[in-house]
Amino acid sequence: MQQIIYFFLRNKNLLLFLFLFLFSIFINFKSNSYTSSKIINSGNEIVGYIYNHISGIKNYFNLIEQNKKLVDENKFLRDLIINHKLDSINNSVDYKITSGNVIKNSYSLTRNYITLNVGENHGVNEDLGVISSNGVIGIIDKISSNFSRAISILNTNLNLNAKLKSSNHFGTLGWDGQNPYYVQLKDVPKQAIVKIGDTVTTGGNSLIFPKGILIGSVESFKIDNSQNYLDIEIRLFNDMTSINHVYIIENKKIDEIKSLDE
Amino acid sequence: MNNTLRYIALAIGFILLQCLILNNVNLFNAIHPLLYIYLIIYFPIINNRFIFILLSFLYGLTIDIFCDSAGIHAAACVSLAYFRPVFLKLFFGMTYIHQVVKFKNIDIKQNIFYVSSLTVFHHYVLFFIEVFDSSKLFLVFEKTFFTSIFTIILVLLLNIFLKKK
């Protein structure tokens, strides 16, 4: 018994190091699943509060640019209303949209996350899609009462269903962890006719995003190692290094669709 | 007691500096210097390594919470704290064994080697765990190399600046 206690006392530094090191790695692997910790993410109240205040200061420096983006978007929406004679009264609303601001954004890691200043109190839930006026940004994975954290599209763990706008062939969209301006679309059948500059949008197979939300344009493509599928390099419409105003999309009929699968 | 408070304030200062300012500095697309390891590199040599390792872990974990990096900074900081004596022995030899190393009056050459090796070690552990994919080893080396350059420069500059004061 004494021997064992001596052993622990003599090696306490090594044991502490091993314990803490393995614990960190454990958190890291667990963070890939949905059940990970509620505290160790920037969506919690304290960190959210700090980032919120700092981003308030930072926003003053690019008000002009953000305003221009919003005006451009308004112009586009006005154009839709006038030219397509959209009714403002429409009872069958499939998607609910909430607006929010990005208070923290990263794009230099391989698994990036975005913190938003909206949370449970604003009607935001886990697993909702986040988009900006230019296209897809990510999916919310953690919420607290006033803040939430979204998995960025620039995260090697995020896979989205995406399709070519022109031909409806779809594939899996992911990121290789390198350039924040490009993402990769894999598993597109090689029969698909792809041209450089084609638009890529979200496919309809996902319950999170509605069909047809913009993602990016085809930059280059090649046949993959198995010789059956295409690997397509896509340039994002969004500049992920500068995002501020975002919209959170909630699919109102998600429960109905899910109940069919059961 | 006074010293303890001073180091707590320094730690909070470094965490805020790293998370609010340096994480937004993105040189060449996606490189940002990790200046926060300054505190672990130049933490006074204390006999109680147990506390030092534990504090480094908490320090790294706080950075993780801010950066949403889930444990990678904590793991790298713990490794840095645990293996620091190895590097101290390597670069300061007898002075370290006799416990008379004072970071205030080490010469510049030793300082550069010491900081560079610790930084590269920390960054390699960090990016290796972050990427954790054997097919992307080149990406790990690339990230380690470029980030280390900027971190080393910043750490040395800050050290010279603080010494002069």
Interface residues (C-beta under 8 A of the other chain):
Chain A: K12 N13 L14 L16 F17 L20 F21 F23 S24 I25 F26 I27 N28 K30 S31 S36 I39 I40 N41 S42 N44 V47 I50 Y51 I54 K104 S106 Y107 S108 L109 T110 R111 N112 Y113 T115 R149 G177 Q178 N179 P180 T241
Chain B: L16 L20 N23 N26 N29 A30 I31 H32 R49 F50 I53 L54 F57 G60 L61 D64 I65 F66 C67 D68 S69 A70 G71 I72 A74 A75 V78 S79 A81 Y82 I129 E130 V131 F132 K136 L139
